[in-house]
Amino acid sequence: MKIGVLGAGMMTEALAAGWVSAGHDVLIGGRTPGRAAQLAERIGARAGTLREAAEFGDAVLIAVRLAGLEETLRAAGAPEGTLAGRTVIDCGNAVDVSDFSQVTYEGGSSMAEQVARLSPGAHVIKAFNQAHAAVWRMRPPVVDDRPLAVPFAGDPDGKATARTLITDLGAEPLDAGDITQARHLEAMAIIVIRLLFSGYDPLSVFAFSSPGRTGEAITSR
Ligand SMILES: NC(=O)c1ccc[n+]([C@@H]2O[C@H](COP(=O)([O-])OP(=O)(O)OC[C@H]3O[C@@H](n4cnc5c(N)ncnc54)[C@H](OP(=O)(O)O)[C@@H]3O)[C@@H](O)[C@H]2O)c1
């Protein structure tokens, strides 16, 4: 698959390297061309402008800081339709880390819904926002002998591609519903981030008891 990436930071390095290893053709578009070029060289991808990355991908990952979201989408030509017909994966955290409040948009909507508003025709999916970049660098991401489950939510037309991209990292896709469910995925990530900032392992909170493998994992702790 051809994958364009908007952003050249930690998440791009972690996720795109896995997709390159899985045989995908990745083009990284960055605000700072030198940073995108160096990153692309490190992981075996190509580099270009934000617009080139948007126009390249069957799938396009947006991996920029919230403060740069709108500027990045505009530079990529999203409002003009460059992302139309493509699966657009938003991995961003809509959080103000000064007080861990959730950043929301029109009518209390999510960052992913804002991406969809700014990207007419795109099949927007929220995914990969639940775990730290260090987890996405794992090959494969396995926790307590279980493959990492990756909840994703969004446009039904983007879900097959999202499943492929999650599976190709060695993780398990978990369909969490339509784009409105991104509001919950973004809120969930804030709990995880707050725990990490406070020095807690989120697994100590999210280790629910249930029959099967999860229960075994809990009894072994
Ligand atoms: N890091 C994690 O563990 C993690 C985990 C889950 C989700 N996320 C989310 O994934 C997204 C990417 O995270 P990351 O850790 O990869 O971020 P990062 O390394 O700090 O930066 C990613 C990209 O954002 C661009 N950027 C930053 N501020 C910008 C601005 N004001 N305007 C335009 N572009 C700007 C940077 O451009 P330059 O190259 O020009 O600086 C960089 O290419 C964020 O929304 C983050 O919340 C991160």
The ligand as a Tripos MOL2 file, in Angstrom:
@<TRIPOS>MOLECULE
LIG
   48    52     1     0     0
SMALL
NO_CHARGES

@<TRIPOS>ATOM
      1 N1          4.5700   10.5020   21.3140 N.am      1 LIG1
      2 C1          3.6610    9.6400   21.7640 C.2       1 LIG1
      3 O1          3.9560    8.7500   22.5800 O.2       1 LIG1
      4 C2          2.2450    9.7120   21.2360 C.ar      1 LIG1
      5 C3          1.3940    8.6370   21.4690 C.ar      1 LIG1
      6 C4          0.0920    8.6680   20.9670 C.ar      1 LIG1
      7 C5         -0.3300    9.7750   20.2470 C.ar      1 LIG1
      8 N2          0.5290   10.8260   20.0520 N.ar      1 LIG1
      9 C6          0.0380   11.9700   19.2820 C.3       1 LIG1
     10 O2          0.5480   11.8440   17.9590 O.3       1 LIG1
     11 C7          0.8060   13.1290   17.4100 C.3       1 LIG1
     12 C8          2.2690   13.1870   17.0180 C.3       1 LIG1
     13 O3          3.0410   12.9990   18.1940 O.3       1 LIG1
     14 P1          4.6410   12.9650   18.1460 P.3       1 LIG1
     15 O4          5.0950   12.4890   19.4600 O.co2     1 LIG1
     16 O5          5.0960   12.2860   16.8960 O.co2     1 LIG1
     17 O6          4.9440   14.5430   18.0430 O.3       1 LIG1
     18 P2          6.3190   15.3000   17.8030 P.3       1 LIG1
     19 O7          7.4220   14.3310   17.6310 O.co2     1 LIG1
     20 O8          6.4690   16.3170   18.8540 O.co2     1 LIG1
     21 O9          6.0490   16.1260   16.4380 O.3       1 LIG1
     22 C9          5.3480   15.6010   15.3490 C.3       1 LIG1
     23 C10         5.2580   16.6290   14.2600 C.3       1 LIG1
     24 O10         4.4280   17.7340   14.6530 O.3       1 LIG1
     25 C11         4.9310   18.8910   14.0040 C.3       1 LIG1
     26 N3          4.5200   20.0960   14.7410 N.ar      1 LIG1
     27 C12         4.6980   20.3580   16.0480 C.ar      1 LIG1
     28 N4          4.1870   21.5800   16.3580 N.ar      1 LIG1
     29 C13         3.6800   22.0640   15.2110 C.ar      1 LIG1
     30 C14         3.0350   23.2780   14.8650 C.ar      1 LIG1
     31 N5          2.7520   24.2000   15.7950 N.pl3     1 LIG1
     32 N6          2.6530   23.4580   13.5800 N.ar      1 LIG1
     33 C15         2.9100   22.5210   12.6470 C.ar      1 LIG1
     34 N7          3.5310   21.3400   12.9070 N.ar      1 LIG1
     35 C16         3.9110   21.1280   14.1800 C.ar      1 LIG1
     36 C17         6.4280   18.7100   14.0500 C.3       1 LIG1
     37 O11         6.9600   19.4640   12.9940 O.3       1 LIG1
     38 P3          8.5410   19.7750   12.9190 P.3       1 LIG1
     39 O12         9.1680   18.5140   12.4250 O.co2     1 LIG1
     40 O13         8.6340   20.8890   11.9590 O.co2     1 LIG1
     41 O14         8.9570   20.1500   14.3040 O.co2     1 LIG1
     42 C18         6.6050   17.2210   13.8580 C.3       1 LIG1
     43 O15         6.8540   16.9000   12.5140 O.3       1 LIG1
     44 C19         0.4370   14.1490   18.4890 C.3       1 LIG1
     45 O16        -0.8790   14.6000   18.2780 O.3       1 LIG1
     46 C20         0.5060   13.3420   19.7620 C.3       1 LIG1
     47 O17        -0.3720   13.8530   20.7290 O.3       1 LIG1
     48 C21         1.8010   10.8100   20.5150 C.ar      1 LIG1
@<TRIPOS>BOND
     1     1     2 1
     2     2     3 2
     3     2     4 1
     4     4     5 ar
     5     4    48 ar
     6     5     6 ar
     7     6     7 ar
     8     7     8 ar
     9     8     9 1
    10     8    48 ar
    11     9    10 1
    12     9    46 1
    13    10    11 1
    14    11    12 1
    15    11    44 1
    16    12    13 1
    17    13    14 1
    18    14    15 2
    19    14    16 1
    20    14    17 1
    21    17    18 1
    22    18    19 2
    23    18    20 1
    24    18    21 1
    25    21    22 1
    26    22    23 1
    27    23    24 1
    28    23    42 1
    29    24    25 1
    30    25    26 1
    31    25    36 1
    32    26    27 ar
    33    26    35 ar
    34    27    28 ar
    35    28    29 ar
    36    29    30 ar
    37    29    35 ar
    38    30    31 1
    39    30    32 ar
    40    32    33 ar
    41    33    34 ar
    42    34    35 ar
    43    36    37 1
    44    36    42 1
    45    37    38 1
    46    38    39 2
    47    38    40 1
    48    38    41 1
    49    42    43 1
    50    44    45 1
    51    44    46 1
    52    46    47 1
@<TRIPOS>SUBSTRUCTURE
     1 LIG1         1 GROUP 0 **** ****
